[in-house]
Amino acid sequence: MTLRDMKVGQKAKIIKIDKGSYAQRRLFEIGLVPGAEVKLLSRHPFRGPLVLQIGNAKIAVGRGIAASVKIELLEN
């Protein structure tokens, strides 16, 4: 399962990032690293970004990147 498959309000733990080293480094800088817990706050329509909460931060992630981040759902 990936970030792209999440539903609004679900929480997940990041397992793996299947993207190039530049994308991995950029995601690391914003807190999307293996082991981090995220919550999907909103999903913009028409291929728009996903808005995630990581700790106290809110970030927007494009759907292409979201499809490369493997997750494990957590109980709410």
Residue, then its C-alpha position, 0 to 999 in steps of 0.5 A: m500500500t502507498l500514501r496515494d491509497m490512503k483515505v482522509g483521516q487514516k494514519a500510517k507508518i512509512i515503510k519504504i521510499d521507492k524513488g531516486s536519491y534526489a527525491q529520497r533526500r528531499l522527502f527526508e528534509i521534510g520528515l518523510v522517512p521510514g518509521a515516521e507516522v503520517k496522517l492524511l488530512s485532505r486529498h485535493p481533487f483532479r490529481g491535486p496534492l495530498v496534504l499530510q500531517i507529520g508531527n505538528a507539520k502539514i505538508a503537501v505531496g504530489r500524487g506521483i511521489a505519494a505513489s512511491v512511498k510504501i506504508e503500513l496502516l495504523e489503527n486510529 
